[in-house]
Each structure stands twice: as C-alpha cells, then as structure tokens.
C-alpha cells in the first residue's frame, strides 16, 4: 500500500495515467488481431492464389501495424511525462520534508540514507510508474488474450496453451523466489558502497594524512567485491529465464506443429491457423517474461516506497506552525532567558545539558567556555530551536521559543557556526544567504567587520570572487572569517559566534570583537570559545563541564570564585600574557 499512497503525487498527471494505458491496450488488441489476419492472408489469399485478397489483407495488416506504432509512441510519451513529473513532485516534497526536520530527525536518518532515498529510491518509483502505464495492462492482457484466441481457433489446441502456462509459471516462480531476495541484498550492498564512497571522498584529507590509502582501498575493494558477487548471483539466476523460456516455447511450438499437422491433414485446421497459434504462443510466453520483470521492478519499488514513506511519515518534533497571534515586540527587558533547562539528544542517551539557568539583557555579551563535549554548541542550537528541550523553558523577550514559528525565531538569531561551511558560487552568493536583500555596501561592510579584506578585494568585483564547494580555494582561517561575515551581514537581536574565532590569530580575534561592539551595540552577543582572551571582556561568562554550569559571572569574579575557571585561565596564561 505504500506505493499506492505515493500515487497522490501524480494527481497532476491524471490524463497521462488514463490515456497512456488506453493507447497501450489498443496496441495490444491490434497485436492480437494480426495473427488472425495473417491466417486469412495465407489460407484465403496465398493458398487460393487470390492476389487481390492477399494485397488487401497485407494492407490491413500494414495499417494495423502503423496504428499500433502510433499508439505505442503516444503511450511512451505519456509515460515519460507522468513518470518524470511524478519524480519531480516527489523530490520537491522530499526536500520540503527534510528541510522541516529538526536536527533530531536529521541525526536519526543520517545524510547518506536521505541522499539515497531522494535519488535512487525515487528513480525506482519513477520507473515503476512508467512500467505501470506501459506494461502492467498490456502484458497480462496479451497473455490472457493469446489463450482466448487459441481457444477461438481450436479448443484442443487451446489446451496446449493451458498446459504450457503452469509449467512456465512454475519455472518463473522458482527463479523469482531465488532472485528477489538477492535483489534486496544488492540494494543493501549498494547503500553500503555509497556510504563508503561518501566517507572516503569527504575524509580524503584525513585518509592521506594518516597514510591509510591502502587500507581504504582494501575496504573499498571488499564492498565492491561483495556487490559484484551479489550482482553475479542474481544475474546468473536471471539469465536462466531466457534459455528456459526458449526451451519451453520450442517444446510448445513442436506440440502445436505436431498436433496441428494432424489436424491440418484431417481438415480440422488450416496451415494459416497453425501459424497463428505459433504466434499466439510466442506472444503469450514473451508477455509472461515481461510479467516476471515487472515483479522484480515492483518488488524493488515497494521497498523504495516504504523508505520514502518513512521520511514523509516522520513528524518533526519541533513544530513549524506559526503562533496564532503575532509575537510581541522586543523590549528593553530580558532578551534571552534559560530557566532550568535540561536536554538530551535521544530518550536513551544521557543528559547533555542539566539545569542551565541564566538571563541576558539587550546589548549584553555572554561568553561560554568549557572543555570539549561540555555542551557549549548544544546550548546554542537550543536557542535556534533545532532540538526540543526535555525540561525547563527558553524565553525570547519573555516568550517561550516553542510558541515561535521557527522561521520567525531564526530571523532574530544569527549564528556563525563552529564548522565553516561555504557553498559553491561567489563570495556575494554566500553572504546573501545571511541576508538575501543585502546591498553591495552591506556586503562589503560585513567583510570589513570580519577582517576579510586581506584576501578579498575591497571592491564590488571582490564580491564576485569564486568560491569552490566547501570553500576549498580558501584556507581554514579565511573560511572562518567568511563564515563570520555571513553571520554579521544580518543585524540580528542575538549574534552567536560558536567557536568561530578558533582558527584566527589573537589580533584578528580582537579586531572582530571590537567591530561587533562598534557596529552592533544593541545586539546581544554570545561567544563560544576555548580561549579565555576571547571572552574575558564579556559581561557574563558561563563555565560548562559535563553539561553543568560550574561557574557564572564576569571574568574577574570567576577568577576569584571558580576553581574550574582558574585552571582554564592558568593553562592559557602564557599565551594570553601579551593580551591581558
């Protein structure tokens, strides 16, 4: 039923879904009539040496063939339009659904499987719809129609057809029973190969850095060998279908010739009718082979449909429904408030943040510091509503963030993420992701604040500097500064620098923070950093350890009261000596 449920995305192609099978059925009817006309041509034309009748029947058959060809072309045309349109609608819906997911759903599915479901699984569903239009009606109709026409010609010869069907069906059943599970195994192995390729390509620098190219080759060869072995198994079994079908077909034709010859001698059948019966036998068996191929295609499609439906049926745990009333305007009071917030990624995992409480007013600066894995980035992701919290409340302007539409919520928060992700295009196109209507002057100002002018020309032409995928034509520090510029181009109420100063030298770090204070004095700034020098000027500093706030206050206060903060500062004292 999962496949049928997806057909609702083909509702815009009802005409193609109806007319395509109709024209294919019309072609099948003409194909069934051709052997009868050929029998008349032989028996009443050629045998009787009636040239006029022979030409007449020949012209009828030619006309039927031309009409059949036109019907096939029309059907193919409608099938291509409907299947490609169906696939397009599915991909649009899939991308809309994926974009509605919170980080929890994205973590659950993973990148590789979402890519596979959006590409190969939907391609399989496109193929299934095309086959539904082109062959699902035609193949069974030809099989059943050939038997009916055989009985129409001669009842005794029709019994030969009835005997042939169970023999062929048994062979088909045995082969299908063996091959269908192997096809599923092939798909699973192909998923593993895609996953390995994705990891190898994305992590090629790490593989080379650790001199693991040979190890990666061995692992890759193991997966490809397994895939090749699975393909060989299924291909070898599937290859048996053709010779066995030919053997059964030849035996059936021999039977028709044998019994037909006897009936021709007794005058029960004519030579033309025997030839028509041979054609019907060939049509029937070839149609059954098509049916076997359809079984394989639809078996794969049902598996693909269940995978696609799993994505569609997953409800985002973070609602994107707008609140019934317009959100209240931002006030001079508390802008951001964490009230006893506890969070865990899954129900089975431990708490990542525990009982976090703090308040931030407009224009204040918050620093967050702590060891790796203490929950610093997680805390920021909760502000943007990427995950639902377990306990407690997060308030923006004294309004719970769960009542915000996620789009509206994220308009108030601008984040320079920990990982500097740039997209292929230009510097301008990457900056416009932060503010689509930004002017050239605004783009240049953002680059200036992020200290990008030492590698990006200070001109309009500089905005058109090309950016390769992942920003591979820039160094790590340059990517990080472009990442910061994209966040700073939007004057948001809350600006977050999520450890995005780590690849910068101390002087550049200081200049960027000074630019922020000068250009956005009313914005609330949150800085996550491993360096005390980056956060020591913040009005509040939260010290996190294993998800708990083990310190809260100014730099000087924490130096006096927090042993944990003292240890962090002491470990960096030598590096910071020139900046304190």
C-alpha positions as CSV (number, residue, x, y, z in Angstrom):
1,X,0.0,0.0,0.0
2,X,3.0,2.3,0.5
3,X,3.5,2.5,-3.3
4,X,-0.2,3.3,-3.9
5,X,-0.1,6.0,-1.2
6,X,2.6,7.8,-3.2
7,X,0.5,7.9,-6.3
8,X,-1.2,11.0,-4.9
9,X,1.8,12.9,-6.1
10,X,0.9,12.0,-9.6
11,X,-2.5,13.7,-9.3
12,X,-1.5,16.4,-11.8
13,X,-1.0,13.7,-14.5
14,X,-4.4,12.0,-14.5
15,X,-4.8,12.5,-18.2
16,X,-1.5,10.7,-18.9
17,X,-2.3,7.9,-16.4
18,X,-5.6,7.2,-18.2
19,X,-4.7,7.8,-21.9
20,X,-1.3,6.1,-21.7
21,X,-2.7,2.6,-20.7
22,X,-5.6,3.1,-23.0
23,X,-3.4,3.5,-26.1
24,X,-1.2,0.6,-24.9
25,X,-4.3,-1.6,-24.6
26,X,-5.4,-0.5,-28.1
27,X,-2.0,-1.6,-29.4
28,X,-2.3,-4.9,-27.6
29,X,-5.7,-5.5,-29.2
30,X,-4.3,-4.8,-32.7
31,X,-1.3,-7.2,-31.9
32,X,-3.8,-9.9,-31.0
33,X,-5.7,-9.4,-34.3
34,X,-2.6,-9.5,-36.5
35,X,-2.2,-13.4,-36.4
36,X,-5.8,-13.8,-37.4
37,X,-5.4,-11.6,-40.4
38,X,-2.2,-13.4,-41.3
39,X,-4.0,-16.7,-41.2
40,X,-6.7,-15.3,-43.6
41,X,-3.9,-14.0,-45.8
42,X,-2.3,-17.4,-46.0
43,X,-5.5,-19.5,-46.3
44,X,-7.7,-17.4,-48.5
45,X,-5.1,-15.3,-50.3
46,X,-1.8,-17.2,-50.9
47,X,-3.3,-20.7,-50.9
48,X,-6.1,-19.7,-53.2
49,X,-3.7,-17.6,-55.3
50,X,-6.0,-14.6,-54.8
51,X,-3.6,-11.7,-55.4
52,X,-6.2,-9.0,-54.7
53,X,-7.2,-10.6,-51.4
54,X,-3.6,-11.0,-50.4
55,X,-2.8,-7.4,-51.1
56,X,-6.0,-6.4,-49.2
57,X,-5.1,-8.3,-46.1
58,X,-1.5,-7.1,-46.4
59,X,-2.7,-3.5,-46.4
60,X,-5.0,-4.2,-43.4
61,X,-2.0,-5.6,-41.5
62,X,0.2,-2.7,-42.5
63,X,-2.4,-0.2,-41.4
64,X,-2.9,-2.0,-38.1
65,X,0.9,-2.1,-37.6
66,X,1.2,1.7,-38.2
67,X,-1.7,2.5,-35.9
68,X,-0.2,0.2,-33.3
69,X,3.2,2.0,-33.6
70,X,1.4,5.4,-33.2
71,X,-0.4,4.1,-30.1
72,X,3.0,2.9,-28.6
73,X,4.6,6.2,-29.3
74,X,1.7,8.1,-27.6
75,X,1.8,5.7,-24.7
76,X,5.6,6.2,-24.3
77,X,5.2,9.9,-24.5
78,X,2.5,10.0,-21.8
79,X,4.5,7.6,-19.6
80,X,7.6,9.7,-19.8
81,X,5.7,12.9,-18.9
82,X,3.8,11.3,-16.0
83,X,6.8,9.4,-14.5
84,X,9.2,12.3,-14.7
85,X,6.6,14.7,-13.3
86,X,5.8,12.2,-10.6
87,X,9.5,12.0,-9.7
88,X,9.9,15.8,-9.7
89,X,6.9,16.2,-7.3
90,X,8.3,13.5,-5.0
91,X,11.7,15.2,-4.8
92,X,10.2,18.6,-4.1
93,X,8.1,17.1,-1.3
94,X,11.1,15.1,0.0
95,X,13.2,18.3,0.2
96,X,10.4,20.2,1.8
97,X,10.0,17.4,4.4
98,X,13.8,17.2,5.1
99,X,14.0,21.0,5.5
100,X,11.2,20.8,8.0
101,X,13.1,18.3,10.2
102,X,14.8,19.3,13.4
103,X,18.3,18.2,14.0
104,X,17.0,15.2,15.9
105,X,15.3,13.8,12.8
106,X,18.3,14.5,10.6
107,X,20.5,12.7,13.1
108,X,18.1,9.8,13.1
109,X,18.1,9.3,9.4
110,X,21.7,10.4,8.5
111,X,23.0,12.1,5.4
112,X,23.7,9.1,3.3
113,X,20.3,7.5,3.5
114,X,18.5,10.7,2.9
115,X,20.6,11.2,-0.3
116,X,19.9,7.6,-1.4
117,X,16.1,8.0,-0.8
118,X,16.0,11.3,-2.6
119,X,17.9,9.9,-5.7
120,X,17.9,6.2,-6.3
121,X,14.7,5.3,-4.4
122,X,12.7,8.0,-6.2
123,X,14.3,6.9,-9.5
124,X,13.0,3.4,-8.8
125,X,9.5,4.8,-8.2
126,X,9.6,6.7,-11.4
127,X,10.5,3.5,-13.3
128,X,7.6,1.7,-11.5
129,X,5.1,4.4,-12.7
130,X,6.4,4.3,-16.2
131,X,6.0,0.5,-16.2
132,X,2.6,0.8,-14.7
133,X,1.5,2.9,-17.7
134,X,3.3,0.9,-20.4
135,X,3.2,-2.7,-19.4
136,X,1.0,-3.6,-16.4
137,X,-2.1,-3.7,-18.5
138,X,-0.5,-4.9,-21.8
139,X,1.4,-7.9,-20.6
140,X,-1.4,-9.7,-18.7
141,X,-3.8,-8.7,-21.5
142,X,-1.6,-10.4,-24.1
143,X,-1.1,-13.5,-22.0
144,X,-4.8,-14.0,-21.4
145,X,-5.8,-12.8,-24.8
146,X,-3.5,-15.3,-26.5
147,X,-5.1,-18.1,-24.7
148,X,-8.6,-16.9,-25.6
149,X,-7.6,-16.5,-29.3
150,X,-6.1,-20.0,-29.2
151,X,-9.4,-21.4,-27.9
152,X,-11.2,-19.3,-30.6
153,X,-9.2,-21.0,-33.3
154,X,-9.4,-24.5,-31.9
155,X,-10.4,-25.8,-28.4
156,X,-8.0,-28.8,-28.5
157,X,-5.0,-26.6,-29.4
158,X,-6.1,-24.2,-26.6
159,X,-5.4,-27.0,-24.1
160,X,-1.7,-26.9,-25.2
161,X,-1.6,-23.3,-24.1
162,X,-3.2,-24.2,-20.7
163,X,-0.6,-26.9,-20.2
164,X,2.2,-24.6,-21.0
165,X,1.2,-21.8,-18.6
166,X,1.6,-23.8,-15.3
167,X,5.0,-25.2,-16.5
168,X,6.3,-21.8,-17.3
169,X,4.7,-20.3,-14.1
170,X,6.5,-22.9,-12.0
171,X,9.9,-22.1,-13.6
172,X,9.2,-18.4,-13.2
173,X,8.2,-18.9,-9.5
174,X,11.3,-20.8,-8.7
175,X,13.6,-18.2,-10.3
176,X,11.7,-15.3,-8.8
177,X,11.9,-16.8,-5.3
178,X,15.6,-17.0,-5.6
179,X,16.3,-13.7,-7.3
180,X,14.0,-11.2,-5.4
181,X,15.9,-11.6,-2.1
182,X,19.1,-11.3,-4.0
183,X,17.9,-8.0,-5.5
184,X,17.2,-6.7,-2.0
185,X,20.7,-7.8,-1.0
186,X,22.1,-5.9,-3.9
187,X,20.3,-2.7,-2.8
188,X,21.7,-3.0,0.7
189,X,25.2,-3.6,-0.6
190,X,24.8,-0.6,-2.9
191,X,23.8,1.5,0.1
192,X,27.0,0.4,1.9
193,X,29.1,1.3,-1.2
194,X,27.5,4.7,-1.4
195,X,28.2,5.3,2.3
196,X,31.8,4.2,1.9
197,X,32.3,6.4,-1.1
198,X,30.8,9.4,0.8
199,X,33.1,8.9,3.8
200,X,36.2,8.3,1.6
201,X,35.6,11.4,-0.5
202,X,34.7,13.7,2.4
203,X,37.5,12.4,4.5
204,X,40.2,12.1,1.8
205,X,42.5,14.6,3.6
206,X,42.4,12.6,6.8
207,X,43.0,9.3,5.0
208,X,46.0,10.8,3.3
209,X,47.3,12.5,6.4
210,X,47.3,9.1,8.2
211,X,48.7,7.3,5.2
212,X,45.7,5.0,5.1
213,X,45.1,5.0,1.3
214,X,45.9,1.3,1.0
215,X,43.7,0.4,4.0
216,X,40.9,2.4,2.4
217,X,41.4,0.6,-1.0
218,X,41.2,-2.7,0.7
219,X,37.9,-1.8,2.5
220,X,36.5,-0.3,-0.8
221,X,37.5,-3.5,-2.7
222,X,35.8,-5.6,-0.1
223,X,32.5,-3.7,-0.6
224,X,32.8,-3.7,-4.4
225,X,33.6,-7.4,-4.5
226,X,30.6,-8.2,-2.4
227,X,28.4,-6.0,-4.7
228,X,29.9,-7.8,-7.7
229,X,29.3,-11.2,-6.2
230,X,25.7,-10.3,-5.4
231,X,25.2,-9.0,-8.9
232,X,26.7,-12.2,-10.4
233,X,24.4,-14.4,-8.3
234,X,21.3,-12.5,-9.3
235,X,22.4,-12.2,-13.0
236,X,23.2,-15.9,-13.3
237,X,19.8,-16.9,-12.0
238,X,18.0,-14.3,-14.1
239,X,20.0,-15.4,-17.2
240,X,18.4,-18.9,-16.8
241,X,15.0,-17.4,-17.6
242,X,15.7,-16.7,-21.3
243,X,17.0,-20.2,-22.3
244,X,14.4,-22.0,-20.2
245,X,11.7,-19.8,-21.8
246,X,13.0,-20.5,-25.2
247,X,13.1,-24.2,-24.5
248,X,9.5,-24.3,-23.2
249,X,8.5,-22.1,-26.2
250,X,10.1,-24.5,-28.7
251,X,8.5,-27.5,-27.0
252,X,5.2,-25.8,-27.2
253,X,5.7,-24.9,-30.8
254,X,6.7,-28.5,-31.6
255,X,3.5,-29.6,-29.9
256,X,1.5,-27.2,-31.9
257,X,3.2,-28.3,-35.1
258,X,2.7,-31.9,-34.3
259,X,-1.0,-31.8,-33.2
260,X,-1.7,-29.0,-35.7
261,X,-0.2,-31.1,-38.5
262,X,-2.5,-33.9,-37.7
263,X,-5.5,-31.6,-37.6
264,X,-4.4,-30.0,-40.9
265,X,-4.4,-33.4,-42.5
266,X,-7.9,-34.2,-41.2
267,X,-9.1,-30.7,-42.3
268,X,-9.8,-29.5,-38.8
269,X,-7.2,-26.7,-39.0
270,X,-5.7,-24.8,-41.9
271,X,-2.0,-24.0,-42.2
272,X,-2.6,-20.3,-41.6
273,X,-4.4,-21.1,-38.3
274,X,-1.4,-23.3,-37.2
275,X,0.9,-20.4,-37.9
276,X,-1.4,-18.0,-36.0
277,X,-1.3,-20.4,-33.0
278,X,2.5,-20.4,-33.1
279,X,2.4,-16.6,-33.0
280,X,0.0,-16.6,-30.1
281,X,2.2,-19.0,-28.2
282,X,5.2,-16.7,-28.7
283,X,3.2,-13.6,-27.7
284,X,2.0,-15.4,-24.5
285,X,5.4,-16.5,-23.3
286,X,7.1,-13.2,-24.1
287,X,4.4,-11.4,-22.2
288,X,4.9,-13.7,-19.2
289,X,8.6,-12.9,-19.3
290,X,7.6,-9.2,-19.2
291,X,5.4,-10.0,-16.2
292,X,8.4,-11.6,-14.4
293,X,10.4,-8.5,-15.0
294,X,7.6,-6.4,-13.7
295,X,7.5,-8.4,-10.5
296,X,11.2,-7.6,-9.9
297,X,10.7,-3.9,-10.7
298,X,7.7,-3.6,-8.4
299,X,9.4,-5.6,-5.6
300,X,12.2,-3.0,-5.6
301,X,9.6,-0.2,-5.9
302,X,7.7,-1.4,-2.8
303,X,10.9,-1.4,-0.8
304,X,11.8,2.1,-2.1
305,X,8.3,3.3,-1.4
306,X,8.4,2.2,2.2
307,X,11.8,4.1,2.6
308,X,10.3,7.2,1.1
309,X,7.1,7.0,3.1
310,X,9.2,6.6,6.3
311,X,10.6,10.1,5.6
312,X,7.1,11.5,4.8
313,X,5.5,9.9,7.8
314,X,8.1,11.3,10.2
315,X,6.7,14.3,12.0
316,X,9.2,17.0,13.0
317,X,9.5,17.0,16.8
318,X,10.0,20.8,16.6
319,X,6.8,22.4,15.2
320,X,7.0,24.9,12.4
321,X,3.4,26.1,12.8
322,X,3.2,29.8,13.3
323,X,1.6,31.0,16.6
324,X,-2.0,32.2,16.4
325,X,-1.0,35.7,17.3
326,X,1.8,38.0,16.2
327,X,4.8,37.8,18.5
328,X,5.3,40.6,21.0
329,X,7.8,43.3,20.1
330,X,11.3,43.1,21.6
331,X,11.6,45.2,24.7
332,X,14.5,46.7,26.8
333,X,14.0,43.9,29.4
334,X,15.5,40.4,29.3
335,X,16.1,39.3,25.8
336,X,17.2,35.7,26.4
337,X,16.4,33.6,29.5
338,X,17.3,30.0,30.2
339,X,15.2,28.6,33.1
340,X,16.4,25.3,34.5
341,X,16.9,23.8,31.0
342,X,17.8,20.1,30.7
343,X,18.4,18.5,27.3
344,X,19.2,15.1,25.9
345,X,19.5,14.1,22.2
346,X,17.5,10.9,22.5
347,X,15.4,9.2,25.1
348,X,18.0,6.5,25.6
349,X,21.0,8.9,25.9
350,X,22.2,10.8,28.9
351,X,21.6,14.4,29.6
352,X,23.9,16.7,27.6
353,X,22.8,19.9,29.5
354,X,21.5,19.9,33.0
355,X,19.6,22.6,34.9
356,X,21.1,25.6,32.9
357,X,19.8,29.0,34.1
358,X,20.9,32.5,33.1
359,X,19.4,35.8,31.8
360,X,20.7,38.2,29.1
361,X,19.6,41.7,28.5
362,X,19.8,43.8,25.3
363,X,23.3,44.7,24.4
364,X,24.9,42.4,26.9
365,X,27.7,39.9,26.0
366,X,27.8,36.3,27.1
367,X,30.9,34.1,26.9
368,X,30.7,30.3,27.1
369,X,33.7,28.3,27.9
370,X,34.4,24.7,28.9
371,X,36.2,21.5,27.8
372,X,35.3,19.6,24.6
373,X,32.0,17.8,24.9
374,X,30.7,20.0,27.7
375,X,27.6,21.1,25.7
376,X,28.6,24.5,24.5
377,X,27.4,24.1,20.9
378,X,24.3,22.2,22.0
379,X,23.2,25.2,24.2
380,X,23.4,27.5,21.1
381,X,21.4,25.0,19.0
382,X,18.6,25.1,21.5
383,X,18.3,28.9,21.2
384,X,17.6,28.4,17.4
385,X,15.0,25.7,18.1
386,X,16.9,22.9,16.4
387,X,16.1,20.5,19.2
388,X,13.2,20.3,21.7
389,X,14.3,20.6,25.3
390,X,13.5,18.0,27.9
391,X,12.7,20.2,30.9
392,X,12.7,23.9,31.6
393,X,12.0,26.9,29.4
394,X,13.9,29.1,27.0
395,X,12.4,32.6,26.6
396,X,13.0,35.2,24.0
397,X,11.6,38.6,25.1
398,X,9.7,36.7,27.8
399,X,8.0,34.4,25.3
400,X,8.7,30.7,25.2
401,X,10.5,29.8,22.0
402,X,8.2,26.8,21.5
403,X,5.4,29.3,20.6
404,X,7.5,30.9,17.8
405,X,7.4,29.9,14.2
406,X,10.9,28.5,13.5
407,X,11.4,30.9,10.6
408,X,10.5,33.9,12.7
409,X,12.6,32.6,15.6
410,X,15.7,32.3,13.4
411,X,15.3,35.7,12.0
412,X,16.2,37.0,15.5
413,X,19.3,34.8,15.8
414,X,22.4,35.0,13.6
415,X,24.9,32.2,14.1
416,X,28.5,31.8,12.8
417,X,28.6,28.0,13.2
418,X,31.6,26.1,14.6
419,X,32.1,24.4,11.2
420,X,32.8,26.9,8.5
421,X,30.6,25.7,5.7
422,X,30.7,27.6,2.4
423,X,28.8,26.8,-0.8
424,X,30.0,26.8,-4.4
425,X,29.3,30.1,-6.1
426,X,30.7,33.5,-5.2
427,X,31.5,35.5,-2.1
428,X,28.4,37.5,-2.7
429,X,26.1,34.4,-3.0
430,X,27.4,33.1,0.3
431,X,26.8,36.4,2.0
432,X,23.3,36.7,0.6
433,X,22.4,33.5,2.5
434,X,22.6,35.6,5.6
435,X,20.6,38.5,4.1
436,X,19.0,37.9,0.7
437,X,18.4,41.6,0.0
438,X,21.8,42.9,1.2
439,X,23.3,45.7,-0.9
440,X,26.9,45.8,-2.1
441,X,27.8,48.3,0.7
442,X,26.3,46.0,3.3
443,X,28.3,43.0,1.9
444,X,31.5,45.0,1.9
445,X,30.8,46.2,5.5
446,X,30.3,42.6,6.6
447,X,33.6,41.6,5.0
448,X,35.3,44.5,6.7
449,X,33.9,43.6,10.1
450,X,35.1,40.0,9.6
451,X,38.6,41.2,8.6
452,X,38.3,39.6,5.1
453,X,39.9,42.4,3.0
454,X,43.4,40.9,3.2
455,X,42.3,38.1,0.9
456,X,39.1,39.6,-0.7
457,X,39.5,42.7,-2.8
458,X,37.8,45.8,-1.3
459,X,35.5,46.4,-4.3
460,X,32.3,45.2,-6.0
461,X,34.4,42.9,-8.2
462,X,35.7,41.3,-5.0
463,X,32.2,40.2,-4.1
464,X,32.3,38.1,-7.3
465,X,35.3,36.2,-6.2
466,X,34.5,32.5,-6.9
467,X,34.0,30.1,-4.0
468,X,34.6,26.4,-4.7
469,X,32.5,23.7,-3.0
470,X,33.2,23.7,0.8
471,X,35.3,26.8,0.2
472,X,38.3,24.6,-0.8
473,X,40.0,27.6,-2.5
474,X,40.4,29.3,0.9
475,X,42.4,28.5,4.0
476,X,40.8,27.4,7.2
477,X,41.1,30.9,8.7
478,X,39.8,32.6,5.6
479,X,36.8,30.2,5.5
480,X,36.1,31.0,9.1
481,X,36.2,34.8,8.5
482,X,33.8,34.4,5.5
483,X,31.6,32.4,7.8
484,X,31.6,35.2,10.4
485,X,30.9,37.8,7.6
486,X,27.8,35.8,6.6
487,X,26.5,35.9,10.1
488,X,27.3,39.6,10.7
489,X,25.6,40.8,7.5
490,X,22.3,40.4,9.2
491,X,21.8,42.8,12.2
492,X,20.1,40.2,14.4
493,X,18.9,40.7,18.0
494,X,21.2,37.8,19.1
495,X,24.6,37.2,17.4
496,X,26.3,33.9,18.1
497,X,30.0,33.1,17.4
498,X,30.1,29.4,18.0
499,X,33.9,28.8,18.4
500,X,34.3,30.5,15.1
501,X,37.3,32.6,16.2
502,X,39.4,29.5,17.0
503,X,41.3,29.5,13.7
504,X,42.1,33.2,13.9
505,X,45.2,34.8,15.5
506,X,44.7,36.8,18.7
507,X,44.9,40.2,16.9
508,X,42.2,39.3,14.3
509,X,40.1,37.8,17.1
510,X,40.3,41.1,19.0
511,X,39.6,43.3,15.9
512,X,36.4,41.3,15.0
513,X,35.1,41.6,18.6
514,X,35.8,45.3,18.6
515,X,34.0,45.7,15.3
516,X,31.0,43.9,16.7
517,X,30.8,46.2,19.7
518,X,31.1,49.3,17.5
519,X,28.6,48.3,14.8
520,X,26.0,46.3,16.8
521,X,25.9,47.9,20.3
522,X,22.3,46.9,20.8
523,X,22.7,43.3,19.8
524,X,23.1,40.6,22.4
525,X,26.4,38.8,21.7
526,X,27.2,35.2,22.6
527,X,30.7,34.0,22.1
528,X,31.7,30.4,22.5
529,X,35.4,29.9,22.7
530,X,38.2,27.7,24.1
531,X,40.3,30.8,24.7
532,X,39.9,33.0,27.8
533,X,41.2,36.0,25.8
534,X,38.1,35.8,23.5
535,X,35.6,36.0,26.3
536,X,37.3,37.8,29.2
537,X,35.6,41.1,28.3
538,X,32.1,39.6,28.3
539,X,29.7,40.9,31.0
540,X,28.7,37.3,31.8
541,X,30.7,34.1,31.4
542,X,29.2,30.6,31.8
543,X,31.7,27.8,32.5
544,X,30.3,24.4,31.4
545,X,31.6,21.0,32.5
546,X,29.8,17.8,31.5
547,X,26.6,19.7,30.8
548,X,26.5,21.6,34.1
549,X,27.1,25.3,34.7
550,X,30.0,25.2,37.2
551,X,30.6,28.9,37.0
552,X,28.6,32.1,36.1
553,X,29.8,35.7,36.4
554,X,32.4,38.1,35.0
555,X,36.0,37.3,34.2
556,X,37.3,38.8,37.4
557,X,34.5,37.2,39.5
558,X,35.2,33.7,38.1
559,X,39.0,34.2,38.7
560,X,38.2,34.7,42.4
561,X,35.3,32.2,42.8
562,X,35.6,29.4,40.2
563,X,38.4,26.8,40.7
564,X,37.5,25.3,37.3
565,X,37.8,28.6,35.5
566,X,41.1,29.3,37.3
567,X,42.5,26.1,35.9
568,X,41.5,27.0,32.4
569,X,42.9,30.5,32.7
570,X,46.1,29.2,34.3
571,X,46.6,26.8,31.4
572,X,46.4,29.6,28.9
573,X,48.2,32.2,31.0
574,X,51.5,32.1,29.0
575,X,49.6,32.5,25.7
576,X,47.5,35.3,27.0
577,X,50.3,37.2,28.7
578,X,50.6,39.7,25.8
579,X,46.8,40.3,25.5
580,X,45.7,40.8,29.2
